Amino acid sequence: MAIWIAIILGNIQGIFMFFPVSSTSHLALAQHLFIWTGQELPPPESAEMILFDLVVHVGTLVSIAVVFRNSLSRFLHDSFFGFLAAARGTMTSKDRLFVSSPCWDSFPFW
């Protein structure tokens, strides 16, 4: 695969990751389009292209974690110490906010 094709596919992944549509399907459509135009590209169902898709998805996840690192670390810190305070019975109003958050209701350990 040419580097410029990888850059285009990476950009497609990065753009469509934040739309309520499947970014994976857009990658597959772009890969088929490149193959149809005669570019040297393995088939989308090949192991090489599945690995490429996985790498660009992980790259998107890492970039989101880097951009929101301060918010994520503050949320995880406050949640962890909120759970500790709940176990000790010394919860403050801030601890109650994180421990009783609706997002924790979906976890099976709660």
MARMIKOL-840010 format. One record per residue: x, y, z of N, C-alpha, C in turn. Coordinates in steps of 0.05 Angstrom, whole numbers, plus 32768, in hexadecimal, padded with zeros to 4 digits. Example, Ala and Ser with C-alpha at 12.3 -4.5 7.8 and 13.67 -1.06 7.14 Angstrom:
! residues 2
81087F8E809C80F67FA6809C81087FBE809C
81017FD3808E81117FEB808F81028001809D
//
This chain:
! residues 110
80117FE98000800080008000801280198000
800B802B7FEF801A80457FEE801480558007
80288065800F802580768027800E808A8024
800A8094800B7FF580A880087FD9809B800B
7FD7808280047FBD807480087FB880708026
7FCD806980347FCB806680517FC38080805E
7FCE809680557FC780B080607FAA80B7805B
7FA180B280427F8580B7803B7F7280A6804C
7F78808C804F7F68807A805F7F688082807C
7F7F808B80867F80809480A27F6F80AD80A6
7F7080BF80937F5F80D780957F4180D08094
7F3A80BD80837F1E80B480827F1680A9809D
7F27809880A97F21808D80C37F1E80A480D8
7F3080B780D87F2F80CC80EC7F1780DE80E9
7F0E80E380D07EF780F480CC7EDD80E680D3
7EDA80CE80C97EC180C080CD7EBE80B380E8
7ED380B380F87ED080A881137EBD80B88124
7EBB80D2811E7EAA80E3812F7E8E80E88123
7E8880DB810E7E6D80DC81037E5D80C3810B
7E4380C5810D7E3480AD81167E30809980FF
7E45809380F17E45807F80DC7E5E806E80E0
7E5E805780D37E75804580D77E8E804E80C8
7EA2805480D77EBB805C80CA7EC9804480BD
7EC4802C80C77ECF801480BB7EC3800F809F
7EA98014809C7E9E801180827EA88025806E
7EAD803E80777EB9805280657ED6804A805D
7EE4803E80707EFF803480687EFD801E8053
7EEA800C80577EE77FF680447EDE80018028
7ECC801480287EC48020800F7EDB802E8001
7EEB803D80107F02804A80047F1680367FFA
7F1A802080087F2D800C7FFF7F237FFF7FE5
7F097FF97FE47EFE7FEF7FCB7F0080037FB4
7EFD801C7FBA7F0080317FA57F1C80327F9B
7F3080307FAD7F4C802F7FA47F5280177F93
7F4780007F9B7F4C7FE77F8C7F3E7FEA7F70
7F267FF57F707F187FF97F577F26800B7F43
7F3480207F4E7F4380327F3D7F5F80277F35
7F65800F7F3E7F7E80027F357F9680067F48
7F9280107F607FA880137F737FAF7FF87F7E
7FC97FF57F857FD37FDD7F917FCB7FDD7FAF
7FB87FCD7FB57FAD7FCC7FD17FA37FB07FD6
7FA97FA47FED7F9E7F8A7FF47F807F8C7FF7
7F717F767FF47F547F777FF87F4D7F7F8014
7F377F8D80197F307F9680337F2D7F808048
7F267F68803F7F237F5280527F3D7F438058
7F537F4C804C7F6D7F3F80517F787F46806D
7F8A7F3680767F967F3B80917FA47F558092
7FB27F5D807D7FC07F77807C7FAE7F8E8080
7F977F8E80727F857FA580747F757FA5808E
7F707F8D80997F637F8C80B37F767F9780C8
7F907F9180C67FA37F9C80D97FA57FBA80D5
7FA57FC480BC7FA67FE080B77F8D7FEE80C4
7F767FE380C07F5D7FEE80CC7F607FEF80EB
7F6A7FDA80F67F6E7FD981137F817FEF811D
7F977FF2810E7FAB800681167F9F80238114
7F90802980FF7F85804480FD7F6F80488112
7F608033811A7F4D803681307F5B803B814A
7F70802C81507F80803081687F8C804C8168
7F95805581517FA08070814F7F8C80858156
7F738081814D7F5E809481547F5880948172
7F58807C817E7F54807A819B7F6A808881AB
7F83808481A27F99809081B07F9880AF81AD
7F9180B981957F8F80D681927F7980E281A3
7F6380D481A67F4D80DE81B77F5780DE81D4
7F6580C981DD7F6F80C881F87F8380DE81FD
7F9480E481EA7FA880FA81ED7F9A811581EF
7F86811A81DE7F78813481DE7F69813881F8
7F5C812382027F4C8125821A7F5A811A8233
7F74811982337F83810C82497F7D81198264
7F7B813482657F768142827E7F5A813B8289
7F47813C82787F2B813682807F2981198288
7F35810782797F3380EA827F7F4180E4829A
7F5980F0829E7F6780EA82B77F5880F582CF
7F4C810D82CC7F3D811982E27F24810782E8
7F1680FE82D37EFF80ED82D67F0680D382E4
7F1B80C682DB7F2480AD82E77F2D80B08303
7F3C80C683097F4580CB83247F2E80D08337
7F1B80E1832F7F0580E783407EF380CF8344
7EEF80BF832F7EDF80A783317EEC80938344
7F06808E83417F14807B83527F128084836F
7F18809D83757F1680A583917EFA80A7839B
7EE680AB83897ECA80AA83907EC2808E8399
7ECC8079838A7EC7805E83927ED4805783AD
7EEC806183B17EFA805D83CA7EEA806983E1
7EE1808283DD7ED1808F83F27EB7808183F7
7EAB807683E27E92806683E67E97804D83F6
7EAE804083F17EB5802884007EBA802F841E
7EC6804684237ECC804E843E7EB3805B844C
7EA08064843C7E89807184487E8D808F844D
7EA1809B84407EA880B784447EA480C7842A
7E8D80C4841E7E8980D184047E8280EE8407
7E8D80FF83F67E86811B83F47E72811E83DD
7E68813683D97E56813A83C37E63813583A8
7E7D813C83A67E8C8137838D7E8F81198388
7E95810A839D7E9780ED839A7E7D80E18391
7E6680EA839C7E4C80E083947E4780E58377
7E5080FB836D7E4C810283507E5980ED833F
7E7180E483457E7F80D183347E7680B48339
7E7080AE83517E69809283577E4D808C834E
7E3B80A0834F7E1F809B83467E1A80A4832A
7E3080A8831B7E2D80B182FF7E1F809B82EE
7E0D80A382DC7DFE808F82CC7E11807E82BB
7E29808882B47E3A807882A37E44805F82B1
7E45806082CC7E4E804882DB7E39803382DD
7E1F803A82D77E0A802682D97E0D801082C5
7E1B801582AF7E1E8001829A7E337FEC82A0
7E447FF182B57E597FDD82BB7E4D7FC782CC
7E547FAE82C67E497F9782D47E517F9482F1
7E677FA182F97E717F9D83147E627FAF8328
7E517FC1831F7E447FD483307E2B7FCA833A
//
